[in-house]
Each structure stands twice: as structure tokens, then as C-alpha cells.
Amino acid sequence: MMKSLTDCYKLSNGVEIPCVGFGTWKAENGEIAANAVKAAIAAGYRHIDTAAIYGNEESVGDGIHGSGVKREDLFITTKLWNSHHGYDEAMEAFDASMKRLRLDYLDLYLIHWPNPVAIRDRWQAANAGAWKAMEELYRAGKIRAIGVSNFRVHHLKTLEETQTVAPMANQMFLCPGETQPEVVAYSTKNGMLMQAYSPFGHGAVFSMPDLQGYADKYGKTIAQVCVRFSLQMGFNPLPKSVTAERIRENADVFDFELSCDDVEALAAMNGIFGTAPNPDDRTF
């Protein structure tokens, strides 16, 4: 049972990853993102998640370097964007992300989406090339762990045909009512940690009356219930805020436990969006 922000899951290769991460999607590049990262680290987060497409890697790097916490005590993730699938392209994208973050190594690197619209007729080969680059970077010690994001079972099975290192994480849309059981079961069976990139359902959970009922029951906020739910599902939640008070509040989830019945009820809620985003029909 996780008891603090610094408690860790262990990835399949033995690398430890803090059980709750700080997400930075839509944190505007500049002082907003930098200050949010610094506030998160000051609040005890040691796991920071960003992506090339977020457009804020520079400021995330500023926050990391301005935090006063040693690099080796932090776990930093970024992601390969759709425009750089393929071997050479992935190598180039990794170097660019590292320059923006101003880091010597990365803790986790993910392929952001499996089937970008621009390469929909050749996504299999493009992913194989990108993964080969990531495997080489991993073996060279430039990345401590590699994984994927938004990959469903057929994407994972296709990658298996060429991979020599299996993905260690799969970052998905996971929240109450959106638990994607098929891909979660397949991913975990194959050694992947499930990361929940939107434990708040892109904000939709805050307008759901049923969730307010659970918050009232436990004397917590809806956000805290959702983060706690994610942990009890065995997921690695990545809550995001740019407000210092909420950043701290979202991490205050270790002094209560949801009942098994409530976890099951939250998982079975009517989907917030009906279904999680389908990577095969995205328009980017």
C-alpha cells in the first residue's frame, strides 16, 4: 500500500517510479509551467510528466532546475510526438527534448500515440523504427525506461513483432468510469505499469454529482477521491494543476482508503465520455 508521494512502483526492469506524478498538459510554457513544477516539487512530488507536444519542456526544465532538488531524486518523463515516428526522426526528437529540458538522461520516454494520421498507412513500420531508436537510447543509458501511450492491444501486439525490449509502461486515459479493462489486462500481463494521464477525466469528474457524494462520504475533494481511486486500481496517476494549493491538495491522498465496493462502483460508473479516445480515429 502506497503511503506517500515518494513511495514507488517498480517497473519491469527494476527502475522505481514514484506512485503519483505531476502532469503538465496545458501548463502554459513560461512562468506558469515553471512555477507549477517548482510548486509540485516543493509539495513533495518527485515525478514530473511532460511531452514534446505540450510545448512546455523548456519551462518544465526551468522548474526542475530551480527546485533545489537533486536530479537523481527526480523521475522525469517526456514523450515522442506524432511528427517524429521512425528511427532517425525519434533520435532527432529525443535530442531536441533533452536540450529543451536541459537534462543528461531521461527516466521514461514514451511513444505518445500509436497511429498518427499522417502515417496511418504505415504506422506499424514507423513505430518499429521509433522503438528501435528508443531501445538503443535505453541500452546506452540515456533513458532509464521506455514505454508507450494510448496503445491498445493490437498496437502492442504489432510492436511485439519487432521489439527486443518490451514496453515498461502504457500511459492511458484512465479515470472513474473509464478503466479500459481489455488493454489494462493485456498491458499488465505483459509487464507494463498503467499510467493514468487524466485521472480527472479532463475535468469532467468535477461536474458529476455521484462523485461529489463519494467526496462527501470520505471528507475529501473529488480530485482526491479520483487520485486515490487510481492508486487503488494499481494505476500511476498524473494529476495536473497550476495552482499551488490544488497541487498540494491533489497529493493529500494517503490518509484514507476507499472501500472495495466503492472502488468497484467508481470503476463501473457510466463513462464520462462514453468511451476513451480511440487512437485509430484521431485527426492528428
C-alpha positions as CSV (number, residue, x, y, z in Angstrom):
1,M,0.0,0.0,0.0
2,M,1.4,3.4,-1.0
3,K,1.8,5.7,1.9
4,S,3.5,8.8,0.5
5,L,4.4,10.6,-2.8
6,T,7.8,9.1,-2.7
7,D,6.6,5.5,-2.4
8,C,7.2,3.8,-5.7
9,Y,6.0,1.2,-8.2
10,K,8.8,-1.0,-9.6
11,L,8.9,-1.2,-13.4
12,S,9.7,-4.5,-15.1
13,N,13.4,-3.6,-15.4
14,G,13.6,-2.8,-11.7
15,V,13.5,1.0,-12.0
16,E,11.4,2.7,-9.4
17,I,8.8,5.3,-10.3
18,P,7.0,7.4,-7.7
19,C,3.4,6.4,-7.3
20,V,1.9,9.8,-8.1
21,G,3.3,12.0,-10.8
22,F,2.7,15.6,-11.6
23,G,1.1,16.2,-15.0
24,T,1.9,19.3,-17.1
25,W,-0.5,19.1,-20.0
26,K,-1.9,22.5,-20.8
27,A,0.5,24.2,-18.4
28,E,1.5,27.2,-20.4
29,N,5.2,27.5,-21.3
30,G,6.8,30.2,-19.3
31,E,6.4,31.2,-15.7
32,I,3.1,29.3,-15.3
33,A,4.6,25.9,-16.1
34,A,7.9,26.6,-14.4
35,N,6.2,27.7,-11.2
36,A,3.8,24.8,-11.2
37,V,6.7,22.3,-11.5
38,K,8.5,24.1,-8.6
39,A,5.3,24.1,-6.5
40,A,4.8,20.4,-7.2
41,I,8.4,19.5,-6.2
42,A,8.1,21.7,-3.1
43,A,4.9,19.8,-2.2
44,G,6.8,16.6,-2.3
45,Y,6.2,15.3,-5.9
46,R,9.3,13.7,-7.3
47,H,7.7,12.5,-10.6
48,I,7.2,15.0,-13.4
49,D,5.4,14.2,-16.7
50,T,5.6,16.3,-19.9
51,A,5.7,15.8,-23.6
52,A,7.1,17.5,-26.7
53,I,3.7,18.4,-28.0
54,Y,2.8,20.2,-24.7
55,G,5.2,22.9,-25.8
56,N,6.5,23.5,-22.3
57,E,9.6,21.3,-22.0
58,E,11.8,24.4,-21.6
59,S,9.7,25.7,-18.7
60,V,9.4,22.2,-17.1
61,G,13.2,22.1,-17.3
62,D,13.3,25.6,-15.6
63,G,11.1,24.3,-12.8
64,I,13.2,21.2,-12.4
65,H,16.5,23.1,-12.3
66,G,15.0,25.8,-10.0
67,S,13.6,23.3,-7.5
68,G,16.7,22.8,-5.4
69,V,16.2,19.1,-5.5
70,K,18.9,16.9,-6.9
71,R,18.3,15.5,-10.4
72,E,18.8,11.9,-9.2
73,D,16.0,12.3,-6.8
74,L,13.5,13.2,-9.6
75,F,11.8,11.0,-12.1
76,I,11.2,12.8,-15.4
77,T,9.1,11.6,-18.3
78,T,8.6,13.1,-21.8
79,K,7.0,11.7,-25.0
80,L,7.8,11.4,-28.7
81,W,5.3,13.3,-30.8
82,N,3.5,12.1,-33.9
83,S,5.7,14.0,-36.3
84,H,8.8,12.0,-35.4
85,H,7.9,8.4,-35.7
86,G,10.7,6.4,-37.4
87,Y,14.3,5.7,-36.3
88,D,16.1,8.9,-37.4
89,E,13.1,11.0,-36.5
90,A,12.9,9.6,-33.0
91,M,16.6,10.1,-32.4
92,E,16.3,13.7,-33.5
93,A,13.2,14.3,-31.3
94,F,14.8,12.8,-28.3
95,D,17.9,15.1,-28.6
96,A,15.6,18.1,-29.0
97,S,13.6,17.2,-25.9
98,M,16.7,16.7,-23.9
99,K,18.1,20.1,-25.0
100,R,14.8,21.8,-24.1
101,L,14.7,20.1,-20.7
102,R,18.5,20.6,-20.2
103,L,18.9,17.0,-18.9
104,D,21.7,14.5,-19.4
105,Y,19.3,11.5,-19.2
106,L,15.6,10.8,-19.1
107,D,13.8,8.5,-16.7
108,L,11.0,7.4,-19.0
109,Y,10.4,8.1,-22.7
110,L,7.1,7.2,-24.3
111,I,5.7,7.0,-27.9
112,H,2.8,9.4,-27.4
113,W,0.2,8.0,-29.9
114,P,0.4,4.7,-31.9
115,N,-1.3,5.7,-35.1
116,P,-0.8,9.3,-36.2
117,V,-3.0,10.4,-39.1
118,A,0.0,11.4,-41.3
119,I,1.4,7.8,-41.2
120,R,-1.9,5.9,-40.9
121,D,-0.9,3.7,-43.9
122,R,2.5,2.8,-42.4
123,W,2.2,3.2,-38.6
124,Q,3.5,-0.3,-37.9
125,A,6.9,0.3,-39.6
126,A,7.1,3.8,-38.2
127,N,6.5,2.6,-34.7
128,A,9.1,-0.2,-35.1
129,G,11.7,2.4,-36.2
130,A,10.9,4.7,-33.4
131,W,11.0,1.9,-30.9
132,K,14.4,0.7,-32.2
133,A,15.8,4.1,-31.6
134,M,14.4,4.1,-28.1
135,E,15.8,0.7,-27.4
136,E,19.3,1.9,-28.4
137,L,18.9,5.0,-26.2
138,Y,17.8,2.8,-23.4
139,R,20.8,0.4,-23.8
140,A,23.1,3.4,-24.0
141,G,21.9,4.6,-20.6
142,K,20.3,7.8,-21.9
143,I,16.8,6.6,-20.9
144,R,16.2,4.5,-17.8
145,A,12.9,3.1,-19.0
146,I,10.8,3.1,-22.2
147,G,7.1,2.8,-22.9
148,V,4.1,3.8,-24.9
149,S,1.0,5.9,-24.5
150,N,-2.5,5.3,-25.8
151,F,-1.6,1.9,-27.3
152,R,-4.4,-0.6,-27.5
153,V,-3.9,-4.3,-27.7
154,H,-3.5,-4.5,-31.4
155,H,-0.9,-1.8,-31.4
156,L,1.0,-3.6,-28.6
157,K,0.8,-6.9,-30.5
158,T,2.2,-5.3,-33.6
159,L,5.1,-3.7,-31.7
160,E,5.9,-7.2,-30.2
161,E,6.7,-8.4,-33.7
162,T,9.9,-6.3,-33.8
163,Q,10.7,-5.2,-30.3
164,T,13.7,-6.6,-28.4
165,V,12.9,-4.7,-25.2
166,A,9.3,-4.8,-24.0
167,P,7.5,-1.5,-23.0
168,M,7.6,-0.9,-19.3
169,A,4.6,1.5,-19.1
170,N,1.5,2.3,-21.0
171,Q,0.0,5.8,-20.3
172,M,-3.7,5.8,-21.0
173,F,-6.9,7.8,-20.4
174,L,-8.0,6.2,-17.1
175,C,-10.4,7.6,-14.5
176,P,-13.7,6.7,-12.8
177,G,-15.9,5.2,-15.4
178,E,-13.1,4.9,-18.0
179,T,-10.9,1.9,-16.9
180,Q,-10.2,0.3,-20.3
181,P,-10.1,-3.2,-18.9
182,E,-9.0,-5.1,-22.0
183,V,-5.9,-3.0,-22.6
184,V,-5.1,-2.7,-18.9
185,A,-5.3,-6.5,-18.5
186,Y,-3.1,-7.1,-21.6
187,S,-0.6,-4.4,-20.7
188,T,-0.2,-5.6,-17.1
189,K,0.0,-9.2,-18.1
190,N,3.0,-8.1,-20.3
191,G,4.8,-6.3,-17.5
192,M,3.6,-2.7,-18.1
193,L,2.7,-0.2,-15.4
194,M,-0.5,1.6,-16.3
195,Q,-0.3,5.4,-16.0
196,A,-3.4,7.5,-15.8
197,Y,-2.7,10.7,-17.7
198,S,-6.1,12.2,-16.9
199,P,-7.3,10.9,-13.5
200,F,-9.9,13.8,-13.5
201,G,-11.3,12.9,-16.9
202,H,-10.1,16.2,-18.5
203,G,-12.1,17.9,-15.7
204,A,-15.4,16.3,-16.4
205,V,-15.4,14.5,-13.0
206,F,-15.9,17.8,-11.2
207,S,-19.4,18.2,-12.5
208,M,-20.6,14.6,-11.7
209,P,-23.0,14.6,-8.7
210,D,-22.2,10.9,-7.9
211,L,-18.5,11.8,-7.4
212,Q,-19.4,14.6,-5.1
213,G,-21.2,12.0,-3.0
214,Y,-18.1,9.9,-2.6
215,A,-16.1,13.0,-1.7
216,D,-18.6,13.9,1.0
217,K,-18.5,10.3,2.3
218,Y,-14.8,10.4,2.8
219,G,-14.4,14.0,3.7
220,K,-12.2,14.6,0.7
221,T,-12.4,16.5,-2.6
222,I,-13.5,14.9,-5.8
223,A,-9.9,15.2,-7.1
224,Q,-8.6,13.4,-4.0
225,V,-11.1,10.6,-4.5
226,C,-10.1,10.2,-8.1
227,V,-6.3,10.1,-7.4
228,R,-7.0,7.6,-4.6
229,F,-9.2,5.5,-6.9
230,S,-6.4,5.4,-9.4
231,L,-3.9,4.2,-6.9
232,Q,-6.2,1.5,-5.6
233,M,-6.7,0.3,-9.2
234,G,-2.9,-0.1,-9.4
235,F,-2.5,2.8,-11.7
236,N,0.1,5.6,-11.7
237,P,-2.0,8.8,-11.6
238,L,-0.6,12.1,-13.1
239,P,-2.9,14.9,-11.7
240,K,-2.3,18.3,-13.1
241,S,-2.9,21.8,-11.7
242,V,-1.1,25.1,-11.9
243,T,-2.4,26.3,-8.6
244,A,-0.1,25.6,-5.6
245,E,-2.9,25.0,-3.2
246,R,-4.6,22.4,-5.5
247,I,-1.2,20.9,-6.3
248,R,-0.7,20.2,-2.6
249,E,-4.4,19.1,-2.2
250,N,-4.2,16.6,-5.0
251,A,-1.3,14.9,-3.2
252,D,-3.1,14.6,0.1
253,V,-4.5,11.1,-0.6
254,F,-2.6,8.9,1.8
255,D,-4.7,9.2,4.9
256,F,-7.8,7.5,3.7
257,E,-8.8,4.4,1.7
258,L,-11.8,3.7,-0.5
259,S,-13.7,0.6,0.3
260,C,-13.5,-2.2,-2.2
261,D,-17.2,-1.7,-3.0
262,D,-16.6,1.9,-3.7
263,V,-13.7,1.2,-6.0
264,E,-15.8,-1.2,-8.0
265,A,-18.7,1.3,-8.2
266,L,-16.4,4.1,-9.3
267,A,-14.9,1.8,-12.0
268,A,-18.3,0.8,-13.2
269,M,-19.7,4.4,-13.4
270,N,-21.2,5.4,-16.8
271,G,-18.3,6.6,-18.8
272,I,-17.6,10.3,-18.6
273,F,-17.0,10.5,-22.4
274,G,-18.8,7.3,-23.3
275,T,-15.5,5.7,-24.5
276,A,-11.9,6.6,-24.1
277,P,-10.2,8.3,-27.1
278,N,-9.6,5.9,-29.9
279,P,-6.1,6.4,-31.3
280,D,-7.1,4.9,-34.7
281,D,-9.5,7.7,-35.5
282,R,-7.6,10.7,-34.1
283,T,-7.2,13.5,-36.6
284,F,-3.6,14.4,-35.5
